[in-house]
């Protein structure tokens, strides 16, 4: 298509008139109060009237105004991608008064994902391609819709030419992710950034592998330096938490390497950080639990006499609980202060439970009523112990946080060193290094001129910046954007003759990536920042709110508004004035809330009944999965109509959204597959957990160690061999030796034995990718066509994506590692890479996705079955109790390993995070509901424990019940709907072509025919047979024999090109220079024998005029064999051809009859090739044995 458009442009009537204007731009600046300069400002089509203020097309046009910097708050489905593309198109088009459009290379579009960047680029290029070949009337109409007015003639001409301009622009339009932008900056300024110029960027698996190396090296160093602070820190942490918790904690540290570096940099070192933590927690540095307890046990720090009296009263009570408390109390008081330290925990049992919770009653009722003053004394002591416990926890957590940061800093430093060694950066480095570069730092030093220089160079190449999904941008990323954009509006950048703008689009209601440090508060902060900066520069600034959805129907949007107008939700950032308008209000819409599925109740068996019956009680989750699958099956079987499309529902119309990937997702997939409903499977997968990957890895592991019985058992049951459970049992039980020995003895498994033996042999020399490809391409015992077909037949098409990723992993492994199968197994098993599957298109299958994964996607029907929660979870914490400064707002990290070690400051910080987590939980609900175009179904299942009241299900239920338009049927289903009032707006205009399955041709499953033999040319001088062994240069009989042969070969090669009278003299000089270490008699012998050969009248033509040395020859002999070789000496006259080949360092035969056949075959190949060129010539062949030397004719 590009070629045809290019041809149309070059050959079209307007080609010569469309000349690119690359003169300096005139003043484009648009000041706030200078709207008269706006193109079309006096055009009635562009005037904003009260009736047009809510027109979505007008609002989108205002947002794409190229004369203003614009901040767009775009609710879900309001067409933000269209606004972005419209703005780029309007920037490319010329302005008024002959001002040309912005060159493509001066526009920068930053997106959150590569998929979004790709989509925007495709949209823009598609539009420009259409403009290039569109007829005049259509083009004018398109430009009218874009500009809001009739286009000028120069705009029409420029529009046709833009496609060619963009294609000709080096690198085309700059539409990229922020990480890609940072990579380009560092690529331009590597020396300024202090990095290797030819750096490469690590992918997730590569980063994880180097991080694992760094961790293991730090552990090893700690083990070798047992008295070091590092070893002590590692020991303290390991004693506090379990092995799994320790592993998860270190993974958390690995992800926050930038924060660790920043925190330590701000506090000089680990000791400075520890002092700061202690100050924040109001404890003395160095204070530990033992010191605090020792001080608490001193007589002066508690009411000794009053407590003794309380102990006496408790002892005299007739209640056993009081008597136990008295024993704890009096025994401790009777100890000396030193003895009290060791029994402190026992003493606390008088006031606390074994779970370290304050007792509800310190005295029973009778003694408490008689001695209220003593009860007050005990309560005061309990409060003192609570304060002591809080002090202990603060001191312990401060020390553990220090230890954790020390360990983390050592790992990060080692990780950084390893990256430098390999010349690589990870994704975090791209952001942090660019931030440092633009803020003036390099290698820890502040350099004032550096950022000015870099920003000056960047400023020369950019006029407009567009930012997509601004609500997902974190503070470090905003720092980069601010540094680049502020040059637009400060100093000379704001005073030159080119208008420069920034455009930002986002929605704080959809800020759901707090685990990547994004927050809605940051979105508002940056809006205020640019508002101030741009207004200060006296430039035009606009805030545009887009609330008209082009995606969802009226009922769905009404439900969204009802949910988020409730108390407790409308107070969240972005929801204070939630109101959506549906552009598709005349189309049918529906939202249904189904009753929750509950666990089945089963009657408890009689205790006297024998346990011989298996009672299976289905859980609410499994019932919910089956209910959803049954509903979908009913829609498809009954041909339920999707009204806006005017056709029956198809599996690809349905998207199922869950909060997290739990076991429920597997139940749902199983239920759909059982009913033969196409389902796309997980949107993310752990590669090593996929069955197809495990089967292929089992094949590799077996080939490396055939005696591994478990691996072989897995392989035998895999789709590649397909042995039944019963057959495997018969084979394995009561066997002698290994399972492989049993297989080899089984006559019925001959095919499998042959198959496995072939791969055992291949494992000796094949690389991982080659081995896996062979396993997939070759026939296997379970399928006579290929292993891939066998796997697909058993596991379905879902297995194809994991297989592709495994092959990609093998290729990546071979790029950076020794490509052995053993190394690949270790490398693959050590990783836990998650693979994200792209699900922008349904592919005719039901899509099951997390809400995070569905961001930016939509579907006609959305089902939400995971709407009930039992507990709160801090995003990004997932049980990890390390609180980072960016989450708490404090300037220190805090770590409390267990809940019983919490203290007031930590508890308050954690509770604040839970509050923010609740807000994000509700924003996730907004994203989930707004994915639906026409129908939204909400359900859930009751968990084992009581669900929280503030769950998605309850939010939606209370909102619908409060709506008079919602109805509830006899089954308890709440329903809010609106009927279709116009013709379907999404009816396909293309008639589907009916397809009929036909049998695949037989050749499709047959191996490709063999290539002509041989596929590569034969080289006669390197034949495939066995050549006589070379002479040893160390043979005692003649220590110079090896060198003699080489020298003779060289002389016979170049002497024929020397004039005859000069040959002897030249040969002597050569020998004296290059064989001076050989005895003179030997040198003379070499010279004499070479000259005898050359002067022999029988062979004179071979070394005379017309003879040639080292002659290449290529030909086809016997009609099929291609040869390619080089003849050492060749002479051709009118009737004869002489072919001579030198044999160096080979034992010469005494008789021509004893010449090895391999040499005769070589000469025959030369002979037969030349015979085709010279059919009438007499061809003579001979060998010159340089170990002599002498010439021996070869009879063929």
Secondary structure, 3 states (H helix, E strand, C coil): CHHHHHHHHHHCCCHHHCCCCCCCCCCCCCCCCCHHHCCCCCCHHHCCCCCCCCCHHHHHHHHCCCCCEEEEEECCCCCHHHHHHHHHHHHHCCCCCCCCCCCHHHEEEEECCHHHHHHHHHHHHHHHHHHHHCCHHHHHHHHHHHHCCCCCHHHHHHHHHHHHHHHHCCCCCEEEEHHHHHHHHHHHCHHHHCCCCCCEECCHHHHHHHHHHHHHHHHHHHHHCCCCHHHHHHHHHHHHCCHHHHHHHHHHHHHCHHHHHHHHHHCCCHHHHHHHHHHHCCCCCCCCHHHHHHHHCCHHHCCHHHHHHHHHHHHHCCCHHHHHHHHHHHHHHHCCHHHHHHCHHHHHCCCECCCCCECCCCCCHHHHHHCHHHHHHHHHHHHHHHHHHHHHHHHHHHHHHHHHHHHHHHHHHHHHHHHHHHCEECHHHHHHHHHHHHHCEECCEECHHHHHHHHHHHHCCCCEEEECCHHHCCHHHHHHHHHHHHHHCCHHHHCCCCCCEEEEEECHHHCCCHHHCCCHHHHHHHHHHHHHHHHHCCCCEEEEEECEECCCCHHHHHHHHHHHCCCCCCCCCCCCCCCCEECCCCCCEEEEECCCECCCCCCCCCCCCCCCCCCCCCCHHHHHHHHHHHHHHHHHHHCCEECCCCEECCHHHEEEEECCCCHHHHHHHHHHHHCCCCECCCCEEEHHHCHHHHHHHHHHHHHHCCCCHHHHHHHHHCCCCCCCHHHHHHHHCCCCCCHHHHHHHCHHHHHHHHHHHHHHHHCCCCCHHHHHHHHHHCCECCECCCHHHHHHHHHCCHHHHHHHHHHHHHHHHHHHCCCCHHHHHHHHHHCCCEEECCCCCCCCCEEEEECCCCCCCCEEEEEECCCCCCCCCCCCCCCCCEECHHHHCCCCCEECCCHHHCCHHHHHHHHHHHHHHHHHHHHHHHHHHCCEEEEEEECCECCCCCCCCCCHHHHHHHHHHCCCCCEECCCCCEEEEECCCCCCCCCCCCCCCCCCCCCCCHHHHCCCCCCCCCCCCECHHHCCCCCCCECCCCCCCCCCHHHHHHHHHHHHHHHHHCCHHHHHHHHHHHHHHHCCCCCHHHHHHHHHHHHHHHHCHHHHHHHCCCCEEEEEEEEEECCCEEEEEEEEEEEECCCEEEEEEEECCECCCCCHHHCCHHHHHHHHHHHHHHHHHCCCCEEEEEEEECCCCEEEEECC
